[in-house]
Amino acid sequence: MTRKRAERLTGYEIRSVGESNGKTSYGAFRGDELVIVAEHATEDLALDALVREVSRLSSLEAMKQHGWRCVRCRRDRRLQIHHRRYPIPRAHEIKNLQPVC
């Protein structure tokens, strides 16, 4: 995965935040605010991990936003996150995610 693709998928600016113990670290930034960091042995895998973490964080935020209930039937069991429209340039933006059962 490239930095540009990670930015397109997450909607955040992706920056390198350094290397330590032989691992490459990348962070997702909203302006100057660091939202989340992921690290791995290679650049490609670090970017993959960062996109997964942003997706997980966005999914949790979408669940909270909808009261941990399905947007269709309002039940609170066996919820999954679905995209309202897919594919779109910023698939993991919270406004494009919704919990459904």
Secondary structure, DSSP 8 states (H G I E B T S, - for coil): --HHHHHHHHSSEEEEEEEETTEEEEEEEETTEEEEEEEESSHHHHHHHHHHHHHHHHHHHHHHHTTTS-TTT---SS-EEEESSSS-TTTT-GGGEEEE-
